[in-house]
Amino acid sequence: MAAVPGELSLDDLAERAAVSPRTIRYYQSEGILPKPRHDGREARYDDSHLVRLRLIGELQERGLKLDAVRELLALEAKGGRSVVDWLGLEEVLRNPWVEDGPRTMTLAEVHEVLGTRPRRLVGSLVDAGVLSRQDDGRFFTPSQALLDLTLRLVDAGATIEIATRAEGLLRKRLARAADDLVDLFHAETGRAFAGRGTAEEVADALATLRPIALDAAGLILAQEIERGLRRLAADPRRKRP
């Protein structure tokens, strides 16, 4: 049988896909890479195998285990959302909602953040976990915005301990609410939310939803704190400050 132009040997495919021949055989045995054409005893591959290998690599780089890759490819084969669509949607879903991030600072930079506040706050922030000391003597915070909020609460009269406990309470309660909200909008995607559910439509819908969600969270939290304060004021057993 004559070789087909453009076909690749196992070694050629492995070199172009930057994987080992053993990995290619394993993917075939797992059913996530189509079997090659055989010319006698020699396996012959084409560009579709190369595209599939690169796709598998990209999915694994996104954190998917092989079982998840197999399931996603199987859904595509059954006429479900294409893997390319999934990659686009996954990229949209990973976009950050807040302009925040970690920061590493020298002691002088930490003092600059503190401004006129007492320098002893550095130790308290480290004890509370808002800052951590690095081996090179610098300081790391996982969230610049959270550090700023903690200092604003200190300015309002709270201790750092109270500020971090408040953050923990909010995160614990809001995490469940956030998961429930994500599940709600996900269930309605393609019906009452985000049009047909393409990556572009979901991106547009989330861009619109983001400021609404942040405003709603602030409004509802303020209303619930107001309710809690009214309950406290109406409790005859409360201790007066």
N, C-alpha and C positions, 0 to 999 in steps of 0.2 A: 504494500500500500504506500502510495507516494505521500511525502510530507506535505502538509497544508501550509501555505505561506502565512507567516505571522505566528505560527505555533511555537511553543516554548518547551524545552525539556524541563525536567524536575529541577535540575541544578540552575538553569537559567531563570526559572520562575522564582526560586528561592533567593537568588542574588538580587533580582529586581524588586522583590517584595521585602527584602531585608529580614527574612526569617530562615530558619533552617529547614532542610528537606524533611527532617523528622517531624517538625511542627506541621508542615503541609500534610503529611500522611496522617497525623493525629487529627487534624481538622476534618479530613475526609472520613475517617472512621467515626467521628462524632456527628457527621451529617451536616456540618455547617459549611463545607466546601464541596462543590459538585465533583463527582468522579471525572477523571481525565479520559480523553480518547486514547486508545492504545494502538500503537503501530508495532505489531508483534509483541515483544516483551517491554517495549519502551512506552512510557506514559507521555502523552502530548497535551499540553495546556494551551489556553488562549488568553486573550485580554480579559475575558470575563472572570477568570480565576484570579488574575492580578487585581482587578477591581474589588472582588470579594475579599481577598486577603487584606487589602488596604482598609477596607471598610471594617473588617473584624478588628484590625489593629486600632482604628480610631475609636471604635466602641469600647474596647478595653482600656484605652487611654482615658476615656470618660468615666471609668470606674466600674463598668459592667463586668460581671463574672461571665464565664463561658455559658452557663445555663441560661442567663438572661439574654445573651447574644443569640443563642439558639432559639429561644422563645420569640424574640423580636423578628428574626429572619423567618420563622415559621408563620407568624402573623402576617408578614408581608406577602408570603407565598399564597396565603389564603385570601388575599385581597384586602387586608387591613391597611393601616397607615404605613406608608413606605418608611424604610430606615432613614432615607434622606430627610423626609418630613420630620421624623422623630428627632434627628440630629438638630434640625433647625429649631424645633420646638424646645428641645432640651437647652439649647443655647439661650433662647428667650427666657426660660424659667430660671436660668442661673444668673441673670442680670441682677445686680444689687438694687435694693430699694432705698437704701440710705447712703448718704455720702459720708462714709466712715471707714475706718480701717485701723490696723495696728500701727504703732509708732515706737521706734527706739530712740531714746534721748540720752544725752549726757546729763550729769548732775546740774550743770549750768542751765541747760535747756529746761529741765524740770523746774528749777527755781524761776525761770522766766515764765513758765506756765502758772506757777503759784502767784506770781506778781508780788503784792504786798502782804500776802498771807504768811503766817509763821512757817519758818523752815522745818520745824519739827513735824509738820504734816507729811513730809516725805516718808518718815518711818511708819506713820499711821497708815498711809496709802499702801505701803508695802505689806504691812501686817494684814490689811483687809483684802489683799490680792488685786487691788486696782492697778498697782505697779508691781513689777518684779525686778530684782537686781540680777544683772547678767554677770557672767564670769569676767568680762572685760571691764566691769565697773559701770557700764551704762545701765539704763533703766528701760524696761519694756512695758507697754500697755497694750492689751489686745483690742482696746477700743478707745480712740481719742475722744469720741463723743461722750462715752460713759464717764471718762475721767473728768471732762468738763461739767457734766451733770452732777457728779459727786461733789465737785468744788462749789457749784452753785447751791447745792443743798447745805453744805457747810456754811456758806455765806448767809443762808436763811436761818441758821441757828441749830441745824442738826449736826450730830456727830457723824464721823465717817462710818462708825459701826451701824448707826441708824440708816444712813444712806445706802450702805451695801445690803442691809437686810431688806430695805424697801425695794431695791433693785431685784433681789432674789424673789420676793413675793410677787412683784409684777411679772417677772419672766416666767415663773411657775404657772401663774393663772393665765397669762396671755398666750403661752405656748399651746395650751389645749385649745383656746379659742382660735388661734391662728391655724392650727391643723384642721379644725372643723370648718373654718371658712374656706381654706384651700380645697378641702374635699367637696364642699358645696359648689364652688365655682367650677371645679373639675368635672363634677357630675353633670353640670349644665352646659359645659363647653360643646359647641356645635349645635345647641338647641336654643336656649334662651340667652346664651352668653358667647361672645366671640365668633359670631357668624357660623361658618362651617368648621371652624377650629383649625385653620391652617396656621403655620408659624407666624405669618404676617398679621393675620387677624387676631391671634392671641396677643401678639406684641402690642398692637394698637389698643386692644381692650385693656391690657394691663397698664399701659401708659395712662389711660383714662381713669382706671380704677385706683391707681396708686395714691394720688392726692386725696381722693374721696375716702379711701380706707384710713389714711393717716388722720384726716380731719375727724372721721367718725370715731376712731379709737380715742382721740383726745376729748371729744365731746362726751362720749358715753362714760369714759373714766371720770371726767369732771362731774357729771350728773350722779354717778354712783358714789363718789366721795361726798358730794353734797347730801345725798340720802343718808350716808353713814354718819355724817356730822349731825344731821337732824335727829337720828336715832340716839346718838350719844347725848345730845342736849335734852332729849325727852326722858332719859333714864335717871330716875331719882336716886339710884344707888351709886352714880358716878362720883368719883373723887374730884373735888375741886382742886385746881392747880395752886 
